[in-house]
Amino acid sequence: MVWQARGVILLFAAQMGLEPYEIKPSEVKLAVCGYGAAEKGQVQGMVANLLGLERNPTPDDAADALAVAIAGLSMSSFDRNILKGY
């Protein structure tokens, strides 16, 4: 099912003329926790902290999706600043 969802997302991005980010798990962990080999619990805790949640998001897949979104936003912002010369 994950590969089917990925295919739909890639198709939609292509139709919109967008180039999607493909982020490695270690890049997500680095963006969220500052450590590319962070454990799942550490990532969940930082996601909760960054989003001001009272507890870790559940199920695990939800925490993973939020972590990927945070990393994507972080990397996108970084890329824009590099291109602007900041």
ChimeraX attribute file (.defattr): number of C-alpha atoms within 10 A of each C-alpha:
attribute: neighborCount
match mode: 1-to-1
recipient: residues
	/A:1	6
	/A:2	7
	/A:3	8
	/A:4	9
	/A:5	10
	/A:6	11
	/A:7	12
	/A:8	12
	/A:9	13
	/A:10	16
	/A:11	13
	/A:12	13
	/A:13	13
	/A:14	12
	/A:15	9
	/A:16	9
	/A:17	9
	/A:18	11
	/A:19	9
	/A:20	12
	/A:21	10
	/A:22	9
	/A:23	13
	/A:24	11
	/A:25	16
	/A:26	13
	/A:27	19
	/A:28	25
	/A:29	23
	/A:30	16
	/A:31	20
	/A:32	25
	/A:33	21
	/A:34	13
	/A:35	15
	/A:36	15
	/A:37	15
	/A:38	16
	/A:39	11
	/A:40	13
	/A:41	12
	/A:42	16
	/A:43	25
	/A:44	23
	/A:45	18
	/A:46	20
	/A:47	23
	/A:48	18
	/A:49	13
	/A:50	13
	/A:51	12
	/A:52	10
	/A:53	12
	/A:54	9
	/A:55	11
	/A:56	20
	/A:57	17
	/A:58	10
	/A:59	8
	/A:60	13
	/A:61	10
	/A:62	13
	/A:63	21
	/A:64	20
	/A:65	11
	/A:66	19
	/A:67	24
	/A:68	22
	/A:69	15
	/A:70	18
	/A:71	21
	/A:72	19
	/A:73	13
	/A:74	14
	/A:75	17
	/A:76	13
	/A:77	11
	/A:78	13
	/A:79	12
	/A:80	11
	/A:81	11
	/A:82	10
	/A:83	8
	/A:84	8
	/A:85	7
	/A:86	7
